[in-house]
Amino acid sequence: MKKHSEYLNQLRKRYAEVTKPERKVILREFVKTTGNDWQYAGKLLRGNYTYATAPIKRPRKRKYDIVDAIILSKVCELLDWINSKRIQPGIGVAIDSLVAAGKLVCSKEQRIKLVKISPATIDRLLKTYKKRPVGKGRSYTKPGTLLKHQIKIRTFADWNENRVGFEEIDLVGHDGGIARGDFGWTLDFIDIKSCWAEQVAVKNKAQIHVFAAIKLVRIRLPFALLGLDSDTGSEFINHQLNRYCTEEKITFTRGRSGRKNDNAHVEQKNDSIVRRWVGYGRYDTQEQIDILNELYEILRLYLNFFVPVMKLKEKVKTGSKIIKRYDKPKTPYQRLLLARDVPKGVKNKLRAEYKTLNLVKLKRQIDEILKRLKPTKIG
């Protein structure tokens, strides 16, 4: 190519200096030497065309096709269309569950290929499939009594417990947009280290019902309850719960009034679990509350054992830009197995329970319960 360019440059100088008849001779000589087309050779000699020095970029052959997109859509549906970074680690388990249930046909080679797919490629393949319920939440936190001054304030920056068993708790209202009369609430529990989540529905936010729900969640937890952190609502900031935590040697702390970021972990789960699955409708009858609790009993197994979650490792602020870095997605069950402070007996019990569970069956049960959960018509 270098010699070709030198030869062309010499001919261009001669071509520009000679007469028209002589140019034809030079052009004919150039065409015979290079084998180029007559018109193309003329453009080269006149300087109207230059060789492209950059490498030729040809489109890569597609690795994933429509069949892969169909399989991934079924996997995403089974995992409730969570984001692709969380879906990617669970693809293998989801495909195996679907194949075992007879819901999917997938070859061994195709499974190997899909397990290695990147989150970005998942997004590109499933642009036409993605769904996400929309809606807006409301806050109904009513300040507690003066007792809150006896309970230690814990802010987001101060939360340094690195042990399984420290929980953030909150209530999510199911009023349907009209905060009038009695309506159901969901008590939301989230373990800070393992991301293990529990939910219980109550008929209203009276402290007697909330306290009973907290005791029920404590029984359900596969590990010891070491600490509770709530907002300043009167359903939590009361003598009954404070006395119970003191007697049971449970650390009880609270966030600051109007500072939702003090309870950022549970606030995030209010949306990604409660609102995502239950929505924003009004549930104010005992039958609806019972169906909600039936849902949460199955949902806790589905989410904690099969749905990967990501934890924020660090947040770096550079000027006005904030860069967040997350760890590798793992299910709460996997995080508990990796935790050094969880007893071996608890881990063995969790492994045994995991072997009895079927992802496809759990998702089918959840869908059937949701069909029976009808919100109260307003107006």
Secondary structure, DSSP 8 states (H G I E B T S, - for coil): -HHHHHHHHHHHHHHHHS-HHHHHHHHHHHHHHH---HHHHHHHHHTS-----S--------S--HHHHHHHHHHHHHTTT--HHHHGGGHHHHHHHHHHTTS----HHHHHHHHT--HHHHHHHTTTT-------------B--GGGGGSEE--GGG----STTEEEEEEEE-BTT---S---EEEEEEETTT--EEEEEESS--HHHHHHHHHHHHHH-SS---EEEE-SBTTTSSHHHHHHHHHTT-EEEE--TT-GGGGHHHHHHIIIIIIHHH-S-B--SHHHHHHHHHHHHHHHHHHHHH--B--EEEEEEETTEEEEEE---B-HHHHHHH-TTS-HHHHHHHHHHHHT--HHHHHHHHHHHHHH-------
